[in-house]
C-alpha cells in the first residue's frame, strides 16, 4: 500500500496525500473502536465446539478480532 502511495506522488500529489490520509484515519478509527469500545467482543473460534487443528506453539487470541488492520486499509483504499 505504501508503495502505491509513493507511486501516486509522482503522478498527483493531491491524490497521494488524500489516499494516505484516508488510510491513516481509517486505521486509527478502527483500532480505537476495536481496543476501547468493543474490547470484550470474542473471536469466532471461541464459539466452535469441534476441535481445531492448530500449529503447535501458536497462540490463539480471544479478543480484538474484526476488522483487522489489513481489512480496514483495503476498505479505505477501495
C-alpha atoms as an extended CHARMM CRD file, in Angstrom:
* protein
*
        78  EXT
         1         1  UNK       CA              0.0000000000        0.0000000000        0.0000000000  PROA      1               0.0000000000
         2         2  UNK       CA              2.8100000000        2.3950000000        0.8580000000  PROA      2               0.0000000000
         3         3  UNK       CA              4.4430000000        1.6370000000       -2.4900000000  PROA      3               0.0000000000
         4         4  UNK       CA              1.1860000000        2.6200000000       -4.1990000000  PROA      4               0.0000000000
         5         5  UNK       CA              1.1270000000        5.9080000000       -2.3070000000  PROA      5               0.0000000000
         6         6  UNK       CA              4.7570000000        6.5450000000       -3.2740000000  PROA      6               0.0000000000
         7         7  UNK       CA              3.9540000000        5.9300000000       -6.9350000000  PROA      7               0.0000000000
         8         8  UNK       CA              0.9650000000        8.2760000000       -6.7110000000  PROA      8               0.0000000000
         9         9  UNK       CA              3.2850000000       11.0570000000       -5.5310000000  PROA      9               0.0000000000
        10        10  UNK       CA              4.9110000000       11.0240000000       -8.9700000000  PROA      10              0.0000000000
        11        11  UNK       CA              1.5810000000       11.4710000000      -10.7290000000  PROA      11              0.0000000000
        12        12  UNK       CA             -0.6160000000       13.5340000000       -8.4490000000  PROA      12              0.0000000000
        13        13  UNK       CA              0.3880000000       14.7910000000       -5.0120000000  PROA      13              0.0000000000
        14        14  UNK       CA             -3.1990000000       15.6630000000       -4.0820000000  PROA      14              0.0000000000
        15        15  UNK       CA             -4.4310000000       12.1180000000       -4.7310000000  PROA      15              0.0000000000
        16        16  UNK       CA             -1.4620000000       10.6240000000       -2.8880000000  PROA      16              0.0000000000
        17        17  UNK       CA             -1.9810000000       12.8110000000        0.1820000000  PROA      17              0.0000000000
        18        18  UNK       CA             -5.7210000000       12.1790000000        0.3090000000  PROA      18              0.0000000000
        19        19  UNK       CA             -5.1310000000        8.4240000000       -0.0450000000  PROA      19              0.0000000000
        20        20  UNK       CA             -2.5600000000        8.4440000000        2.7370000000  PROA      20              0.0000000000
        21        21  UNK       CA             -4.8670000000       10.4910000000        4.9730000000  PROA      21              0.0000000000
        22        22  UNK       CA             -7.7830000000        8.1460000000        4.3210000000  PROA      22              0.0000000000
        23        23  UNK       CA             -5.6500000000        5.1150000000        5.1930000000  PROA      23              0.0000000000
        24        24  UNK       CA             -4.3190000000        6.6900000000        8.3710000000  PROA      24              0.0000000000
        25        25  UNK       CA             -7.7050000000        7.9120000000        9.5860000000  PROA      25              0.0000000000
        26        26  UNK       CA             -9.4530000000        4.6310000000        8.8400000000  PROA      26              0.0000000000
        27        27  UNK       CA             -6.7740000000        2.6090000000       10.5910000000  PROA      27              0.0000000000
        28        28  UNK       CA             -6.7960000000        4.8900000000       13.6290000000  PROA      28              0.0000000000
        29        29  UNK       CA            -10.5900000000        4.8460000000       13.9370000000  PROA      29              0.0000000000
        30        30  UNK       CA            -10.7710000000        1.0570000000       13.5970000000  PROA      30              0.0000000000
        31        31  UNK       CA             -8.0410000000        0.4630000000       16.1850000000  PROA      31              0.0000000000
        32        32  UNK       CA             -9.6150000000        2.9030000000       18.6560000000  PROA      32              0.0000000000
        33        33  UNK       CA            -13.0450000000        1.3030000000       18.2760000000  PROA      33              0.0000000000
        34        34  UNK       CA            -11.6410000000       -2.2210000000       18.4590000000  PROA      34              0.0000000000
        35        35  UNK       CA             -9.4990000000       -1.7050000000       21.5590000000  PROA      35              0.0000000000
        36        36  UNK       CA            -11.5270000000        0.8440000000       23.5600000000  PROA      36              0.0000000000
        37        37  UNK       CA            -15.2080000000        0.3120000000       22.7550000000  PROA      37              0.0000000000
        38        38  UNK       CA            -15.5350000000       -3.2920000000       21.5340000000  PROA      38              0.0000000000
        39        39  UNK       CA            -12.7150000000       -4.8370000000       23.5730000000  PROA      39              0.0000000000
        40        40  UNK       CA            -14.9270000000       -7.5750000000       25.0460000000  PROA      40              0.0000000000
        41        41  UNK       CA            -16.1850000000       -8.9800000000       21.7310000000  PROA      41              0.0000000000
        42        42  UNK       CA            -14.8230000000      -12.5100000000       21.3140000000  PROA      42              0.0000000000
        43        43  UNK       CA            -13.4090000000      -14.0940000000       18.1860000000  PROA      43              0.0000000000
        44        44  UNK       CA            -15.4720000000      -16.7330000000       16.3500000000  PROA      44              0.0000000000
        45        45  UNK       CA            -13.0810000000      -19.5390000000       17.3440000000  PROA      45              0.0000000000
        46        46  UNK       CA            -14.4810000000      -19.4570000000       20.8810000000  PROA      46              0.0000000000
        47        47  UNK       CA            -17.9120000000      -20.4680000000       19.5360000000  PROA      47              0.0000000000
        48        48  UNK       CA            -16.6490000000      -23.5060000000       17.6000000000  PROA      48              0.0000000000
        49        49  UNK       CA            -17.3250000000      -26.7070000000       19.5350000000  PROA      49              0.0000000000
        50        50  UNK       CA            -15.2780000000      -29.1810000000       17.4720000000  PROA      50              0.0000000000
        51        51  UNK       CA            -11.5110000000      -29.2310000000       17.9730000000  PROA      51              0.0000000000
        52        52  UNK       CA             -9.4560000000      -27.0870000000       15.6110000000  PROA      52              0.0000000000
        53        53  UNK       CA             -6.1730000000      -28.1500000000       14.0940000000  PROA      53              0.0000000000
        54        54  UNK       CA             -3.5840000000      -25.6190000000       15.2090000000  PROA      54              0.0000000000
        55        55  UNK       CA              0.1330000000      -25.2900000000       14.7610000000  PROA      55              0.0000000000
        56        56  UNK       CA              1.9740000000      -26.3150000000       17.9360000000  PROA      56              0.0000000000
        57        57  UNK       CA              3.0580000000      -23.2460000000       19.8750000000  PROA      57              0.0000000000
        58        58  UNK       CA              0.6340000000      -20.9290000000       18.0650000000  PROA      58              0.0000000000
        59        59  UNK       CA             -1.2590000000      -18.6540000000       20.4260000000  PROA      59              0.0000000000
        60        60  UNK       CA             -4.9110000000      -18.1750000000       19.5060000000  PROA      60              0.0000000000
        61        61  UNK       CA             -6.1400000000      -14.7890000000       20.6030000000  PROA      61              0.0000000000
        62        62  UNK       CA             -9.5980000000      -14.4470000000       22.1150000000  PROA      62              0.0000000000
        63        63  UNK       CA            -10.3930000000      -10.7430000000       21.5390000000  PROA      63              0.0000000000
        64        64  UNK       CA             -9.8420000000       -7.8460000000       19.0910000000  PROA      64              0.0000000000
        65        65  UNK       CA            -10.7330000000       -9.8420000000       16.0310000000  PROA      65              0.0000000000
        66        66  UNK       CA            -12.5610000000       -7.7740000000       13.4160000000  PROA      66              0.0000000000
        67        67  UNK       CA            -11.9110000000       -5.7180000000       11.4800000000  PROA      67              0.0000000000
        68        68  UNK       CA             -8.2350000000       -6.2910000000       11.1000000000  PROA      68              0.0000000000
        69        69  UNK       CA             -5.8830000000       -3.5060000000       10.1370000000  PROA      69              0.0000000000
        70        70  UNK       CA             -5.4880000000       -5.0370000000        6.6930000000  PROA      70              0.0000000000
        71        71  UNK       CA             -9.2500000000       -5.1620000000        6.2000000000  PROA      71              0.0000000000
        72        72  UNK       CA             -9.6360000000       -1.5250000000        7.2520000000  PROA      72              0.0000000000
        73        73  UNK       CA             -6.8930000000       -0.3530000000        4.9070000000  PROA      73              0.0000000000
        74        74  UNK       CA             -8.2960000000       -2.3460000000        1.9730000000  PROA      74              0.0000000000
        75        75  UNK       CA            -11.7360000000       -0.8260000000        2.6070000000  PROA      75              0.0000000000
        76        76  UNK       CA            -10.2880000000        2.6920000000        2.7860000000  PROA      76              0.0000000000
        77        77  UNK       CA             -8.2700000000        2.1730000000       -0.3740000000  PROA      77              0.0000000000
        78        78  UNK       CA            -11.3080000000        0.8410000000       -2.2470000000  PROA      78              0.0000000000
